[in-house]
């Protein structure tokens, strides 16, 4: 066993708050931690980092090659307890049925710590836990954490129902209105925008320390071999890469940055919201996704940012934007209030949040001429923007969904400037 994975029957069970509380409680108890988030998630890892005081990585069982997962997890968690939060329900994956948290646990040898929202059940919990425990024999079901328990009497009923199964109860968490985090259209409000984040995490840590068996959880992590095996990574866009980073451009996977540094790329960071320009000697500029739709007026007025981006274009730097970054590379972004704001104008794209439509799912990308990477890629798409115009320019990728259905061509390219809606995750070999 290499650590544990906090999973649940479904989203909304409270596994994020439980994970944050466990990370803080284990940290305060003196355990060395390696936090991770399963699946394509940019928001939760920042909360994990705040709770554990350690960097958090993503481990995506659908989009990442097994060899990459086997390298990332041991390397990240060497001599530390790997604590991974699952996505969705334990056995939920992509549309093709693969890539579940259970698949990740089986691949990496992670024990399952199963969080059950018990607020609306009593004896029925035995049927639920029994079914999940026996569904797959290759998954180590270590025990349950009873979440949102109403009273001592309620706890006694739950324990009595579970006792015949022999499933360890690793924790009991009472119902607590203070254990709730604000949300918006792509998930939780970002950690950097949570004014009372430290107080919230400290409270969650106190609750988990009081109600959970921390020593039993810590014992699930045993020494493991280093993950230094050579695994080909996604090539950097250039050798001197300038990367946008602030609350509007926050969605960048750590494994990509690590991989680019490992291949000799020099990375610098700049904030468009602070009206900073990319480094003047950068031969590549990356605009990640995030929430530019919440800051269109600020971006529209960022004159140094706009001048610096156009200068990078004029010196033929490779400029790439994905999702929110793609919108900013376009000509205009219409906010939820219906007001249009001028963006960089480097691609013939207009987007709008006045009418929101959800686009969600894993993607397989086949590069077209001039794409930033020459090999097939895995990616994820999640946004609510509506394209009002994609003008005459070269498309970037031929795209299929997780089931192989043809989704047509995505993105646009003009010279060395390109972008698309897809968050690139890994290469396909």
N, C-alpha and C positions, 0 to 999 in steps of 0.2 A: 504494500500500500504506500502511495506517494503523497498522501494528503487527503483532503475531503472536499466534496462538492455539495454546496447547499442548494437543494432542489425542492420542488413542490409539485402538487398535482396540476396547478394552473397558475397563470399570472394573477396577481392580486392577492396571493396568499401571505405576503409579507416577507418574502425571502430576502429582499434587498435590505430592509431595516434590520432583520435578524443578522444578516451577514455583516453589516456595518457595526452592529453592537458586538458581535463576536470578535471582529477584528480589533476593536478598541479594547475589549476586555482581555483578549489574549495578549495584546501589546502591553497593556498595563501590568499583566501578570508576568512579564519578562520573556515572552516567547518571540523568537525571530520569525517574521512573517513574510510571505510572498503572495500578495493578493492577485487574483486573476478573475476575469469575467468571460464566461462562455458566450460565443456568438457575436454578432455584429452590433456592438453597443459602444458608443462614444461617451455616454453621459455617466453611467454607473462607475466606470473606472476612476473618475475624479473623486467620487465619494469614497471609494475604497482607499485611495491614496491618502485622503484626509483622515480617515479612520485609523489607518495602520502606520502612517508616516513612511510608507514605502510606495515605490512606483508600482502601478498595476498594469498588467498586460492583458490582451485579448487572446483567447484560445477558441478558434472557430472550427468546429468539427466538420462543417460542410465546405467552407471556402478555403481552408488551409490543408495542404498536403499532410498526410500522416507523419512523414519524416520531419516536416517542419514543426508539427505539434510535439513530436517526441524530442526535438531539440530545444524548443522554446521552454517547455514546462520544466524539465530538470535544470536547465541552465538558470532560469529565473528563480527556481526554488531551491537551488543548491544550499544545503545546510540551513534551510528555513522551512517553515510549515506552509505548504501550498494550500491556500484557502480560495476556492473557486466558487463563484456564484453562477448558477445555471440561468438559462433563459427560458421563458414560457413554462410549460409543464415538462416533467422529467423525460417523457418519451416523444415530445413534440419536436419536429424538425422542419426541414424545408418542404416545399410542395411535393417533392418526389419521395418523401418519407424518410430521407436520410439526414444525418447531421444533427441528431438530437443530443441533449446533455448526457443521456445514458450512453450514447456512442462514445462521447468524449471520456466519460468515466471508465468505460471498458478499455479504451485504448491506452489510457494513462495510469490505470490502476487506482483511481480515486474512489474512496468510500462515499456512499450517499448518506448525507444528513438530510432527512426528509422533513420539511416544514409543512405542517397542516394547519390551516385556518379552522380551528375547532369552535368558532363562535356560534355556529348554528348546527352543531351535532353533538351527540353523546355516544351511545353504543354503536352507531353506524360507522364510527371511525375504524372499528376493527375490520369491517369489510373493505373499506378504502385502502387501509395500510396493507392488508393481506394481499389484495389484488396487485398493488404496485410492487410489493416485495417479491412476488412470485412470477411477475410478468416476464422477466428475463433472468436467466440463470448466470449470465456472465457479468452481472452487476452486483457489487458488494453493498447490500443495504444495511448500513451500520446502525441506524436507529432514527427516532423521530424527535422533533421539537414541536411541542404543542403550543400553537400561537393563538393569541386573543382568547385566553381562557377566562371565563367569567367569574369564578369563585373557587374556593377550596372544595366545595361539594362537586362542582363541575369537573375539577381536576380528578377527584376520586373516581367519578363515573368513567372518565376517559381512561384512566389507568386500569381500572377493573376490566374494561372492555379489551384493552390491549394485552393484559397479562397472559392470557392463554396462548397468545402468538409468540411469546418469548422475545418480542422486539424491544430493545432498550429504549426507555424514554430519556433522551439526552438533555432535555430542557423543557421548562414550562414557562411561557411568557404570558403575563396577564394582559387583558385588554387595556389599552392606554391611548387616549386620544392624542397625547403628546408624541406618540410614535407614528407620525404621519408626515409625509413630504409633499410639497406642492408639485403639481404637474402642469405641462403644456402639451402642444400638439405632437411633439416628437418623443415625449417621455417626461422624466423628471425635469424640473427647473434645474439648470446647471449648478454644480457645487459652488462655483465662483460667484453666483448671484444669490446665494442663500445667506442672508444677513446673520442668522443665528446658527450657522452650521456646527460650530464647535460645541455649543451648548447642547444641540440636538444629539450629536454623536456621543458626547459625554454621558448624557442621560441614557441613550440606548446601551452604551457599554455597561453602565451600572445595572440596568435591568437584566442584561444577559449574564453578567457576572453573578448576580443573585440567583438567577433561575436556571442556569445551564451548567453542565458538568464540563468545565473547561479542561480539566486534566484528561478526561476521556477523549475529548476532541483533539487535544494536542498530541495524544499518543497515536493518532492515526497517521502521523507523518514520520517516516523512517528515513535514514540516510539513503541517498540515491546517487547514482552515477552522474557525472557532469554531462551536459548536453552539447559538448563542443564539436560534435560531428559536423562535417562540412555539408551544408544543405544550400543549394543555389537559391539566392534571394532575387527579389525584383530589382533590376538595375536602377541606379539613381538617374534622375532626369538630367543631371549635369554634375560636374565636380565641385562647383561652388553654388550650392542651392540656397536660395532665400525662401523662407516658408512663413506665410502669414499665421500669426498666432495671437488671438485674443478671444473674447467671449462670442464674437461673431464668426470666428474662423477656428473653432476649437476641435473639430472632428478629424483627428489625425492619428492613425494607429501607431503605437510605440514600436511594434516589430518592423514597420517600414523604416522609421527613422534609424533604428538600430542596424538594420540591414544596409541602409545607405552609408552610414558611418563605417560599417565593417568593410565596405568596398572602396573606402578612401574618400568619400564625398565630404566636403566641408559644409556644415549646416549653419546658417544664421537665421534669426527670427526677427520679424517686424510686425507692428500692430497697425493695420489700416484704420481702426477706430481712433487711434492716437495720432492719425495722419502721418504715419511713418512710411517711408519709401523702402523698397527692397534695396539690399546692398548694391552699390553702383558697379561692383565688379562681378556680380552674380551672373553665371551663364545659364541658370535655370531658376524659375520662380514657380512656387506651388501655392495655390489658393485652396485650402481644404474646405470642406463643408462646415456648416454651423448654423447660425441664425442671422444672416444678413437681413432677412425680412423684418427683424425687430429693430434694425438700425439703418434703414435706407437713407434717411436724411443726413445722418452723420457721414456715411460712406460717400454720398453724393457731394458733400462739401469738403471732402478730404483732398485738397489740391495737391499736397506733396505726394500723397499716395498715388493719385492719378498721373501726375507728371513722371514719377519714378517708374510706374508700370509701362507707360508709353515709351520711356527711354529704354527700358529693357526690351520691349518689342522692336524698337528701331535698331538695337544692336544685335538682333536676331537671337536673343536668349530664348530658350525653350520655356514657354509659359503654359502652365496646365492648371485648370480649375475643375473641381468636381462638386456636384450638387450646389451648395450655396456659393462656392467659388465660381461655378459655371454661370450662375445668375449674375454675379458681379462682373464677370468678363463681358457680359452682354451689354446691350444699349440702354435698356431701361428695366426697372423693377417697380411694379405697382403694389403698394402696400395694402393691408387689409382695409384701410380707410378709403381705398380707391384713388389715392394720390400717386401719380407716377414720379419716380426719381431717376435721374440720369445716372447710369453706371459707367463703366470704363469705356464701353464702345469698341472693344477689341474683337468681339464676335457679333454677328448679326442675329441676336437673340433678344426677345422680349418675354418677360415672365410676370405673373400676377398672383397675388394672394387675395385679391378681392373675391374670387370664387375659388374655394379650396377643393382639391380632389386628391385623394390619397393614392400614392404609388408605392408599392411595398413588395419586396421579394429579392431572393438571390438571383444573380445574373451571371451568365457565361459570355465573355467578350472575345470576339475575334477581331484583331486590329485591322484597320484599313490603311491605305497608303498614308504615311505621315503621322501615324499614331505614335504616342510617346514610347510605347513598348512594342517590340516586334512579335512577341509570343502571345498565345491565348491566355486569358486572365479569368479569375473569379472575382466577383464583386457583389455589392449589395446596393439596392435602391430603396430609399425611404424619404419621401418628401410629399408636401401638399401643394406645391406650386403648380400653376397652370401655364403651359406654354401658349402665349398668344401669337408668337411669330418666331420661326426659325428660318432665317433668310438663306439666300443662295450662297452656299459654301460647301466644302467637302465634309462628308460625314466621317465620324471617328471610329465607331465600332459597329460591327454586326452583332446583334444581341439576341440571346435565347434565355428563357427562364429556366428554373431548376428542373423542369420536366422536359426540356428540350424544345418547347414551343418557340417559334420564330417571332421575335418582337420587333423586327425591322432594324433600322439603323438609328443609332444614338449619337448625339453630340455634333459639334461643328469644329472645323479647323480652318484657320486663315493664316498661311505662312507657318511661323513657329508657334502660333497661339492656338491652343485647343482646349476643349473641355467637354464634359458630359455629366449626366445626372448620377452616374454610378460611382460609388466608393470602392476603389480597387483594393483588394485584399491580398491576393497571391497570384503567382504564375501557375500555369498548367503545364505539366510535362508529359 
